[in-house]
């Protein structure tokens, strides 16, 4: 039963990644593109967690935590760049 739930979750995450890729490509404003990249990072984290559940190992959970930290910092840096024009003051 868990295999069916994991497969469904993988399909949902894949579809959401495709929708985010479309928003990243055709977003009318830069804020839409920033949000699309941030949401793609969150979907990547979800895929890592789902893969870790499927393989029954905790290594992918640690990778998801690292990916979350890098995704957060990159989103903040990109937003700061968009607002001010530079990252380091």
N, CA, C and O atoms as a Tinker XYZ file with bonds, in Angstrom:
   356  protein
     1  N      0.814000   -1.193000    0.000000    73     2
     2  CA     0.000000    0.000000    0.000000    64     1     3
     3  C      0.857000    1.256000    0.000000    63     2     4     5
     4  O      0.509000    2.248000   -0.641000    81     3
     5  N      1.994000    1.217000    0.727000    73     3     6
     6  CA     2.856000    2.393000    0.786000    64     5     7
     7  C      3.476000    2.694000   -0.578000    63     6     8     9
     8  O      3.775000    3.847000   -0.888000    81     7
     9  N      3.668000    1.650000   -1.395000    73     7    10
    10  CA     4.223000    1.875000   -2.731000    64     9    11
    11  C      3.282000    2.713000   -3.581000    63    10    12    13
    12  O      3.728000    3.585000   -4.328000    81    11
    13  N      1.986000    2.455000   -3.473000    73    11    14
    14  CA     1.009000    3.236000   -4.235000    64    13    15
    15  C      0.986000    4.694000   -3.779000    63    14    16    17
    16  O      0.894000    5.613000   -4.593000    81    15
    17  N      1.071000    4.886000   -2.472000    73    15    18
    18  CA     1.079000    6.254000   -1.940000    64    17    19
    19  C      2.351000    6.989000   -2.367000    63    18    20    21
    20  O      2.296000    8.167000   -2.718000    81    19
    21  N      3.491000    6.304000   -2.340000    73    19    22
    22  CA     4.739000    6.926000   -2.776000    64    21    23
    23  C      4.708000    7.254000   -4.263000    63    22    24    25
    24  O      5.147000    8.329000   -4.671000    81    23
    25  N      4.198000    6.345000   -5.065000    73    23    26
    26  CA     4.107000    6.611000   -6.501000    64    25    27
    27  C      3.190000    7.794000   -6.786000    63    26    28    29
    28  O      3.498000    8.628000   -7.638000    81    27
    29  N      2.067000    7.872000   -6.080000    73    27    30
    30  CA     1.152000    9.000000   -6.254000    64    29    31
    31  C      1.826000   10.304000   -5.848000    63    30    32    33
    32  O      1.671000   11.324000   -6.519000    81    31
    33  N      2.576000   10.268000   -4.748000    73    31    34
    34  CA     3.264000   11.470000   -4.287000    64    33    35
    35  C      4.365000   11.882000   -5.260000    63    34    36    37
    36  O      4.569000   13.075000   -5.484000    81    35
    37  N      5.075000   10.920000   -5.840000    73    35    38
    38  CA     6.084000   11.238000   -6.846000    64    37    39
    39  C      5.455000   11.893000   -8.078000    63    38    40    41
    40  O      6.001000   12.849000   -8.629000    81    39
    41  N      4.319000   11.376000   -8.497000    73    39    42
    42  CA     3.628000   11.960000   -9.652000    64    41    43
    43  C      3.163000   13.379000   -9.340000    63    42    44    45
    44  O      3.305000   14.278000  -10.169000    81    43
    45  N      2.613000   13.580000   -8.157000    73    43    46
    46  CA     2.163000   14.926000   -7.767000    64    45    47
    47  C      3.332000   15.904000   -7.700000    63    46    48    49
    48  O      3.218000   17.041000   -8.156000    81    47
    49  N      4.443000   15.469000   -7.139000    73    47    50
    50  CA     5.620000   16.344000   -7.062000    64    49    51
    51  C      6.181000   16.629000   -8.446000    63    50    52    53
    52  O      6.638000   17.741000   -8.709000    81    51
    53  N      6.154000   15.649000   -9.326000    73    51    54
    54  CA     6.614000   15.865000  -10.694000    64    53    55
    55  C      5.746000   16.850000  -11.456000    63    54    56    57
    56  O      6.253000   17.708000  -12.179000    81    55
    57  N      4.438000   16.725000  -11.293000    73    55    58
    58  CA     3.516000   17.660000  -11.945000    64    57    59
    59  C      3.714000   19.065000  -11.397000    63    58    60    61
    60  O      3.696000   20.035000  -12.155000    81    59
    61  N      3.902000   19.183000  -10.095000    73    59    62
    62  CA     4.105000   20.515000   -9.515000    64    61    63
    63  C      5.435000   21.116000   -9.978000    63    62    64    65
    64  O      5.528000   22.331000  -10.150000    81    63
    65  N      6.458000   20.293000  -10.180000    73    63    66
    66  CA     7.706000   20.798000  -10.725000    64    65    67
    67  C      7.519000   21.312000  -12.149000    63    66    68    69
    68  O      8.091000   22.338000  -12.516000    81    67
    69  N      6.735000   20.617000  -12.941000    73    67    70
    70  CA     6.466000   21.086000  -14.301000    64    69    71
    71  C      5.692000   22.401000  -14.307000    63    70    72    73
    72  O      5.971000   23.285000  -15.116000    81    71
    73  N      4.732000   22.527000  -13.417000    73    71    74
    74  CA     3.966000   23.776000  -13.320000    64    73    75
    75  C      4.878000   24.918000  -12.869000    63    74    76    77
    76  O      4.769000   26.037000  -13.372000    81    75
    77  N      5.772000   24.639000  -11.925000    73    75    78
    78  CA     6.715000   25.662000  -11.488000    64    77    79
    79  C      7.698000   26.035000  -12.588000    63    78    80    81
    80  O      8.081000   27.199000  -12.703000    81    79
    81  N      8.106000   25.078000  -13.387000    73    79    82
    82  CA     8.986000   25.374000  -14.512000    64    81    83
    83  C      8.286000   26.274000  -15.527000    63    82    84    85
    84  O      8.906000   27.163000  -16.111000    81    83
    85  N      7.009000   26.040000  -15.729000    73    83    86
    86  CA     6.240000   26.900000  -16.627000    64    85    87
    87  C      6.166000   28.317000  -16.060000    63    86    88    89
    88  O      6.318000   29.288000  -16.800000    81    87
    89  N      5.933000   28.441000  -14.752000    73    87    90
    90  CA     5.864000   29.770000  -14.129000    64    89    91
    91  C      7.221000   30.454000  -14.180000    63    90    92    93
    92  O      7.298000   31.671000  -14.349000    81    91
    93  N      8.286000   29.686000  -14.035000    73    91    94
    94  CA     9.624000   30.251000  -14.119000    64    93    95
    95  C      9.916000   30.770000  -15.523000    63    94    96    97
    96  O     10.563000   31.805000  -15.682000    81    95
    97  N      9.448000   30.067000  -16.520000    73    95    98
    98  CA     9.703000   30.468000  -17.904000    64    97    99
    99  C      8.833000   31.631000  -18.344000    63    98   100   101
   100  O      9.322000   32.543000  -19.010000    81    99
   101  N      7.566000   31.622000  -17.991000    73    99   102
   102  CA     6.618000   32.601000  -18.511000    64   101   103
   103  C      6.037000   33.512000  -17.448000    63   102   104   105
   104  O      4.971000   34.095000  -17.651000    81   103
   105  N      6.715000   33.646000  -16.321000    73   103   106
   106  CA     6.209000   34.515000  -15.251000    64   105   107
   107  C      6.222000   35.972000  -15.702000    63   106   108   109
   108  O      7.220000   36.436000  -16.253000    81   107
   109  N      5.147000   36.687000  -15.479000    73   107   110
   110  CA     5.121000   38.072000  -15.959000    64   109   111
   111  C      6.031000   39.008000  -15.163000    63   110   112   113
   112  O      6.515000   39.997000  -15.713000    81   111
   113  N      6.271000   38.726000  -13.902000    73   111   114
   114  CA     7.131000   39.594000  -13.098000    64   113   115
   115  C      8.281000   38.792000  -12.517000    63   114   116   117
   116  O      8.266000   37.561000  -12.516000    81   115
   117  N      9.276000   39.515000  -12.023000    73   115   118
   118  CA    10.428000   38.863000  -11.408000    64   117   119
   119  C     10.050000   38.191000  -10.095000    63   118   120   121
   120  O     10.663000   37.196000   -9.709000    81   119
   121  N      9.045000   38.729000   -9.407000    73   119   122
   122  CA     8.602000   38.107000   -8.151000    64   121   123
   123  C      8.007000   36.729000   -8.412000    63   122   124   125
   124  O      8.193000   35.817000   -7.607000    81   123
   125  N      7.294000   36.562000   -9.526000    73   123   126
   126  CA     6.767000   35.247000   -9.871000    64   125   127
   127  C      7.889000   34.253000  -10.106000    63   126   128   129
   128  O      7.786000   33.087000   -9.725000    81   127
   129  N      8.942000   34.706000  -10.723000    73   127   130
   130  CA    10.077000   33.817000  -10.986000    64   129   131
   131  C     10.802000   33.436000   -9.699000    63   130   132   133
   132  O     11.230000   32.292000   -9.542000    81   131
   133  N     10.942000   34.382000   -8.786000    73   131   134
   134  CA    11.588000   34.080000   -7.500000    64   133   135
   135  C     10.759000   33.064000   -6.724000    63   134   136   137
   136  O     11.306000   32.118000   -6.155000    81   135
   137  N      9.464000   33.253000   -6.699000    73   135   138
   138  CA     8.598000   32.301000   -6.003000    64   137   139
   139  C      8.615000   30.930000   -6.670000    63   138   140   141
   140  O      8.534000   29.908000   -5.989000    81   139
   141  N      8.719000   30.903000   -7.996000    73   139   142
   142  CA     8.783000   29.619000   -8.693000    64   141   143
   143  C     10.063000   28.869000   -8.333000    63   142   144   145
   144  O     10.029000   27.658000   -8.118000    81   143
   145  N     11.181000   29.570000   -8.266000    73   143   146
   146  CA    12.436000   28.917000   -7.886000    64   145   147
   147  C     12.368000   28.411000   -6.444000    63   146   148   149
   148  O     12.831000   27.309000   -6.148000    81   147
   149  N     11.797000   29.209000   -5.556000    73   147   150
   150  CA    11.665000   28.788000   -4.164000    64   149   151
   151  C     10.756000   27.566000   -4.046000    63   150   152   153
   152  O     11.050000   26.639000   -3.291000    81   151
   153  N      9.675000   27.568000   -4.777000    73   151   154
   154  CA     8.761000   26.422000   -4.739000    64   153   155
   155  C      9.388000   25.189000   -5.371000    63   154   156   157
   156  O      9.118000   24.067000   -4.943000    81   155
   157  N     10.225000   25.389000   -6.389000    73   155   158
   158  CA    10.926000   24.248000   -6.970000    64   157   159
   159  C     11.910000   23.645000   -5.971000    63   158   160   161
   160  O     12.099000   22.429000   -5.943000    81   159
   161  N     12.533000   24.481000   -5.160000    73   159   162
   162  CA    13.423000   23.958000   -4.118000    64   161   163
   163  C     12.631000   23.149000   -3.099000    63   162   164   165
   164  O     13.086000   22.097000   -2.649000    81   163
   165  N     11.454000   23.634000   -2.737000    73   163   166
   166  CA    10.605000   22.899000   -1.788000    64   165   167
   167  C     10.159000   21.564000   -2.391000    63   166   168   169
   168  O     10.108000   20.552000   -1.693000    81   167
   169  N      9.839000   21.565000   -3.674000    73   167   170
   170  CA     9.461000   20.309000   -4.330000    64   169   171
   171  C     10.645000   19.350000   -4.418000    63   170   172   173
   172  O     10.467000   18.136000   -4.313000    81   171
   173  N     11.840000   19.879000   -4.607000    73   171   174
   174  CA    13.033000   19.031000   -4.590000    64   173   175
   175  C     13.252000   18.393000   -3.231000    63   174   176   177
   176  O     13.646000   17.231000   -3.136000    81   175
   177  N     12.993000   19.158000   -2.182000    73   175   178
   178  CA    13.080000   18.618000   -0.819000    64   177   179
   179  C     12.061000   17.504000   -0.641000    63   178   180   181
   180  O     12.366000   16.461000   -0.063000    81   179
   181  N     10.853000   17.727000   -1.136000    73   179   182
   182  CA     9.814000   16.691000   -1.032000    64   181   183
   183  C     10.229000   15.426000   -1.771000    63   182   184   185
   184  O     10.001000   14.321000   -1.280000    81   183
   185  N     10.831000   15.575000   -2.937000    73   183   186
   186  CA    11.285000   14.398000   -3.678000    64   185   187
   187  C     12.379000   13.650000   -2.930000    63   186   188   189
   188  O     12.389000   12.420000   -2.914000    81   187
   189  N     13.301000   14.383000   -2.309000    73   187   190
   190  CA    14.337000   13.713000   -1.521000    64   189   191
   191  C     13.751000   12.951000   -0.337000    63   190   192   193
   192  O     14.167000   11.829000   -0.048000    81   191
   193  N     12.797000   13.554000    0.339000    73   191   194
   194  CA    12.168000   12.883000    1.486000    64   193   195
   195  C     11.394000   11.649000    1.025000    63   194   196   197
   196  O     11.470000   10.593000    1.653000    81   195
   197  N     10.656000   11.784000   -0.064000    73   195   198
   198  CA     9.911000   10.628000   -0.579000    64   197   199
   199  C     10.841000    9.501000   -0.996000    63   198   200   201
   200  O     10.553000    8.330000   -0.750000    81   199
   201  N     11.957000    9.853000   -1.628000    73   199   202
   202  CA    12.916000    8.825000   -2.025000    64   201   203
   203  C     13.537000    8.163000   -0.801000    63   202   204   205
   204  O     13.781000    6.957000   -0.804000    81   203
   205  N     13.795000    8.948000    0.249000    73   203   206
   206  CA    14.315000    8.377000    1.495000    64   205   207
   207  C     13.326000    7.431000    2.146000    63   206   208   209
   208  O     13.715000    6.401000    2.696000    81   207
   209  N     12.041000    7.777000    2.087000    73   207   210
   210  CA    11.020000    6.879000    2.627000    64   209   211
   211  C     10.969000    5.592000    1.808000    63   210   212   213
   212  O     10.855000    4.500000    2.364000    81   211
   213  N     11.053000    5.726000    0.500000    73   211   214
   214  CA    10.999000    4.550000   -0.363000    64   213   215
   215  C     12.184000    3.624000   -0.176000    63   214   216   217
   216  O     12.035000    2.405000   -0.255000    81   215
   217  N     13.364000    4.188000    0.072000    73   215   218
   218  CA    14.568000    3.383000    0.257000    64   217   219
   219  C     14.821000    3.006000    1.714000    63   218   220   221
   220  O     15.726000    2.223000    2.003000    81   219
   221  N     14.032000    3.555000    2.628000    73   219   222
   222  CA    14.136000    3.262000    4.067000    64   221   223
   223  C     15.531000    3.565000    4.611000    63   222   224   225
   224  O     16.122000    2.758000    5.328000    81   223
   225  N     16.046000    4.745000    4.255000    73   223   226
   226  CA    17.327000    5.192000    4.768000    64   225   227
   227  C     17.219000    6.655000    5.187000    63   226   228   229
   228  O     16.420000    7.414000    4.638000    81   227
   229  N     18.029000    7.034000    6.161000    73   227   230
   230  CA    17.962000    8.409000    6.660000    64   229   231
   231  C     18.938000    9.336000    5.953000    63   230   232   233
   232  O     18.941000   10.537000    6.221000    81   231
   233  N     19.761000    8.813000    5.063000    73   231   234
   234  CA    20.737000    9.643000    4.365000    64   233   235
   235  C     20.055000   10.719000    3.532000    63   234   236   237
   236  O     20.558000   11.839000    3.438000    81   235
   237  N     18.934000   10.400000    2.936000    73   235   238
   238  CA    18.238000   11.361000    2.088000    64   237   239
   239  C     17.541000   12.441000    2.911000    63   238   240   241
   240  O     17.306000   13.540000    2.407000    81   239
   241  N     17.214000   12.155000    4.143000    73   239   242
   242  CA    16.629000   13.171000    5.010000    64   241   243
   243  C     17.667000   14.239000    5.357000    63   242   244   245
   244  O     17.354000   15.428000    5.409000    81   243
   245  N     18.900000   13.802000    5.592000    73   243   246
   246  CA    19.969000   14.764000    5.853000    64   245   247
   247  C     20.257000   15.597000    4.615000    63   246   248   249
   248  O     20.519000   16.795000    4.719000    81   247
   249  N     20.212000   14.975000    3.450000    73   247   250
   250  CA    20.403000   15.716000    2.211000    64   249   251
   251  C     19.273000   16.720000    2.002000    63   250   252   253
   252  O     19.505000   17.815000    1.489000    81   251
   253  N     18.067000   16.359000    2.391000    73   251   254
   254  CA    16.934000   17.276000    2.275000    64   253   255
   255  C     17.103000   18.479000    3.191000    63   254   256   257
   256  O     16.753000   19.598000    2.815000    81   255
   257  N     17.636000   18.261000    4.388000    73   255   258
   258  CA    17.893000   19.374000    5.299000    64   257   259
   259  C     18.947000   20.321000    4.733000    63   258   260   261
   260  O     18.788000   21.540000    4.804000    81   259
   261  N     20.002000   19.778000    4.182000    73   259   262
   262  CA    21.030000   20.617000    3.560000    64   261   263
   263  C     20.475000   21.382000    2.365000    63   262   264   265
   264  O     20.779000   22.561000    2.181000    81   263
   265  N     19.673000   20.719000    1.566000    73   263   266
   266  CA    19.061000   21.363000    0.408000    64   265   267
   267  C     18.106000   22.467000    0.843000    63   266   268   269
   268  O     17.996000   23.491000    0.169000    81   267
   269  N     17.419000   22.270000    1.957000    73   267   270
   270  CA    16.512000   23.297000    2.478000    64   269   271
   271  C     17.291000   24.526000    2.929000    63   270   272   273
   272  O     16.873000   25.655000    2.674000    81   271
   273  N     18.410000   24.314000    3.591000    73   271   274
   274  CA    19.213000   25.452000    4.029000    64   273   275
   275  C     19.775000   26.233000    2.845000    63   274   276   277
   276  O     19.732000   27.463000    2.832000    81   275
   277  N     20.292000   25.529000    1.868000    73   275   278
   278  CA    20.836000   26.197000    0.685000    64   277   279
   279  C     19.723000   26.903000   -0.091000    63   278   280   281
   280  O     19.921000   28.014000   -0.583000    81   279
   281  N     18.574000   26.275000   -0.203000    73   279   282
   282  CA    17.453000   26.894000   -0.904000    64   281   283
   283  C     16.976000   28.163000   -0.221000    63   282   284   285
   284  O     16.656000   29.145000   -0.891000    81   283
   285  N     16.925000   28.154000    1.103000    73   283   286
   286  CA    16.501000   29.339000    1.840000    64   285   287
   287  C     17.483000   30.484000    1.652000    63   286   288   289
   288  O     17.080000   31.614000    1.377000    81   287
   289  N     18.766000   30.195000    1.798000    73   287   290
   290  CA    19.777000   31.238000    1.669000    64   289   291
   291  C     19.805000   31.796000    0.246000    63   290   292   293
   292  O     19.950000   33.004000    0.059000    81   291
   293  N     19.670000   30.938000   -0.741000    73   291   294
   294  CA    19.684000   31.422000   -2.126000    64   293   295
   295  C     18.447000   32.261000   -2.433000    63   294   296   297
   296  O     18.544000   33.241000   -3.173000    81   295
   297  N     17.301000   31.907000   -1.890000    73   295   298
   298  CA    16.096000   32.707000   -2.106000    64   297   299
   299  C     16.225000   34.074000   -1.454000    63   298   300   301
   300  O     15.844000   35.080000   -2.050000    81   299
   301  N     16.751000   34.124000   -0.252000    73   299   302
   302  CA    16.948000   35.407000    0.421000    64   301   303
   303  C     17.952000   36.262000   -0.334000    63   302   304   305
   304  O     17.749000   37.466000   -0.490000    81   303
   305  N     19.029000   35.654000   -0.802000    73   303   306
   306  CA    20.037000   36.412000   -1.547000    64   305   307
   307  C     19.471000   36.937000   -2.866000    63   306   308   309
   308  O     19.747000   38.073000   -3.252000    81   307
   309  N     18.694000   36.126000   -3.546000    73   307   310
   310  CA    18.129000   36.573000   -4.815000    64   309   311
   311  C     17.101000   37.685000   -4.604000    63   310   312   313
   312  O     17.043000   38.628000   -5.393000    81   311
   313  N     16.301000   37.587000   -3.558000    73   311   314
   314  CA    15.337000   38.656000   -3.251000    64   313   315
   315  C     16.059000   39.947000   -2.893000    63   314   316   317
   316  O     15.646000   41.030000   -3.306000    81   315
   317  N     17.128000   39.833000   -2.132000    73   315   318
   318  CA    17.896000   41.018000   -1.772000    64   317   319
   319  C     18.533000   41.641000   -3.013000    63   318   320   321
   320  O     18.600000   42.865000   -3.125000    81   319
   321  N     18.995000   40.821000   -3.932000    73   319   322
   322  CA    19.560000   41.328000   -5.182000    64   321   323
   323  C     18.518000   42.037000   -6.013000    63   322   324   325
   324  O     18.797000   43.084000   -6.597000    81   323
   325  N     17.312000   41.479000   -6.076000    73   323   326
   326  CA    16.252000   42.090000   -6.864000    64   325   327
   327  C     15.841000   43.431000   -6.254000    63   326   328   329
   328  O     15.601000   44.393000   -6.984000    81   327
   329  N     15.758000   43.503000   -4.924000    73   327   330
   330  CA    15.313000   44.730000   -4.277000    64   329   331
   331  C     16.367000   45.833000   -4.269000    63   330   332   333
   332  O     16.044000   47.000000   -4.489000    81   331
   333  N     17.627000   45.470000   -4.018000    73   331   334
   334  CA    18.654000   46.498000   -3.821000    64   333   335
   335  C     19.687000   46.567000   -4.924000    63   334   336   337
   336  O     20.363000   47.587000   -5.060000    81   335
   337  N     19.831000   45.541000   -5.699000    73   335   338
   338  CA    20.837000   45.544000   -6.760000    64   337   339
   339  C     22.166000   44.973000   -6.353000    63   338   340   341
   340  O     23.017000   44.738000   -7.211000    81   339
   341  N     22.381000   44.737000   -5.063000    73   339   342
   342  CA    23.591000   44.071000   -4.604000    64   341   343
   343  C     23.256000   43.175000   -3.418000    63   342   344   345
   344  O     22.249000   43.373000   -2.738000    81   343
   345  N     24.098000   42.210000   -3.188000    73   343   346
   346  CA    23.838000   41.248000   -2.132000    64   345   347
   347  C     24.613000   41.618000   -0.870000    63   346   348   349
   348  O     24.070000   41.587000    0.235000    81   347
   349  N     25.876000   41.964000   -1.043000    73   347   350
   350  CA    26.719000   42.317000    0.084000    64   349   351
   351  C     26.827000   43.832000    0.148000    63   350   352   353
   352  O     27.206000   44.479000   -0.829000    81   351
   353  N     26.497000   44.383000    1.283000    73   351   354
   354  CA    26.518000   45.850000    1.418000    64   353   355
   355  C     27.851000   46.322000    1.935000    63   354   356
   356  O     28.054000   47.523000    2.112000    81   355
